[in-house]
Amino acid sequence: MIEKFVLKDGQSVIIKRLLREDYEKNNNYEFVHDWLHQVNKYLLLEFEKETLEQDKNVYYQLLSDEKAHIVVGAIIRDKIIASSNLEINIYRPKIKHVGTWGIAIHPDFHNQGLGTKLLAKIEEIAHELGLRKLEAEFFEGNEVAQRLYIEKLNYEIEGRRKFSCSLKDGSYVDRILIGKVIDKSMVK
């Protein structure tokens, strides 16, 4: 699966499933880790320079289970500038019909249509794999995420985990839980 996509600013990117070798090429993991550090405010995980090697090992371990963890990303000039992860519950029979996704985009490429494109691709893959529902979460106050997920992609707010994330400034925010049934036969 390799597809070209033109950003709103006219730049062309490659959308594809990302594997370990994509992250190893041209020090891409280090590049991604660096820009993830820039968007830490909206991510559950921290990406600090001191934990780069540890984070890389953990991520490569996730990537090694290609049936349970799928990553779709955007590449421009051989650099990964966005990725969306789909976690499949293959080891949990009661929830194997549900996939969980997350997304991150390099700050220089926000508002270029990548979020919509990557999440559409994740939904397509989930549907092909027989998943029936997708779930995700975002931090309260992330209005860009709320507009994209709720207003544009039709996810529903299913709940909230109050004060569940501690920010660097010492404040706490809620995590907003969202979901979408992608198997229309389930909807009554």
N, C-alpha and C positions, 0 to 999 in steps of 0.2 A: 504494500500500500504506500505509494508515493504520489503526492498530488501537489501541483503548484497552486499558490494562492496569492492574489495581489492585495496588498494592504491599501487602506484608504489613501495613503500618501503616494501610492504608485509603485512602491518597492515590491519585488517578488520574493516570496519565501517558499520553502519546501515544507509540506506537512507530511509527516511520516511516523510510523511506529519507531520509537527510540529504543535501542538496545545498549548494552554495556559498551560495545565498541564505538557507538556514537559519542558517548561521554568521554571515552579514552582518547578519541581523535582530537588533536589540536588543544589538549588540556581543557576540553569542554566542561568536564565536571568542575574544575576550579573556576572557570568563567561563570558557570551557572551558580555555584555556591556564592560567588562574590555578588552577583546581582540579587540573589535571594536574600542576602544580608540587607540589601537596600530596601526590600519590601517586607522585612520581618514584622512590621507593625500588624500586618493582616494575616500572618501565618502562625499556625499552632507551634511549629518547630522553630527553634532559633538557628541561625546560620552564622556562627562566629568564626573568625579566622583561626582561633585556637582549637576548634573542633573539626576542622576541615577533613583531616585524615580519618577520624572516627566516623564522621558523617558519611564520607565516601564509602567506607567499608559497609556501613549499615545499608546504604542505598544500593550498592552493588549486590548485596545479599537479597534485597527485595527484587531487584531486576532478574536475579537468577531463577526465580519461580515465575516463569512466563505464562503459566496458566492462571495464577492468582493475582498477578500484578502486570498491568499493561500501561505503557506510557506512550502518549502521542505528543509529538512536539513540532515546533516550528524552527526551521534553520534558515539563516541568512548568512551568506559569505562564510560558510562552514562553522558558524557559531549557533548554539542553541539559545533561542531568545524567548521561548515559551514552552511550557509543558503542562499536560493534564494527565493525571494518574487515575486509573480505574482499578479499584481493589475488588476482587471477586471472591465471594465467601465459599469457595469450593470445599473448605474443610469444616464448614458449619452447615449441616444438612437443613436445619430449620430455616435458615436465611440465605440459602444458596441462590435464591431467585432475586436477591438484592445486591446491587453493586454500589460502591461508595467512590465518589470522585473528589479530586481536588485540582486546583489550577493555579498556576503562577506565570506571570508575564514580566519580562524585563521592563523596567520603568520607561525606557526610551520608546517602547512599542505599545504603550497603553492607548486605548481609544482608536485602535487601527482595525478592529474587526476580528482580531485573533481569538479573543475569548469566545465569541459566538461560534466561530469556525471550529475551534478545538472541542468545544462542548457538543456541537452537532456531531462531530466525528466520534466522540466518546459514546454518545447516545446510539449512533449507528452500530458501533462495535458491540455495545451491550445488547442491542436488539438481535444482532446476528448470533450472539452467544446464548440467546434464550433467556436473558435476564428480563425480569418483569417490572422491576422498580429500580430507580436510582435515588440515592441520598447524598447529601453533602451538608456542609455547615459553613457559616461565615461569622465574623465578629460584628457585633452591634456597632453601628457607626460607619461601617464600610458601605457607603451609599452607592458606589460604583457596582459592587457585587450585588447589592439588593436590586438595583435597576436591571442589571443583566439577568440575574437568575429568576427573579419574580416577575418583572414586567415584560421582559423580552423573551425569555425561554420557558415561561409558564410553570416554574416550580412553585410549590405551595409551602408556606411556612407551616411546619408541623409541630413546632415547639421551641423551647428556649431553655438553655442551661444558664441559670442566673449566676453571675459573678464567677464564672468558671474559668476565666483566663486572667492572669495577672500580667499587666503591662510593665515595661521598664520604669515608667514614672511612678509606679506604686499603685496605680488605679486598677480597677477590675472592670471587665466588660462581660456581657452575656454572649454566649454563642447561639446563633440563630440556626435551628435545624430545619432543613428543607428537604422536600422529596417530590418525586414525579413518577407516576405510573406510566411506563412506556409500553406496556402490553394492554392495548385498548380492550381486549376481551375481559379484563379484570374490572373495568369500570362499569358500574351499573347505572 
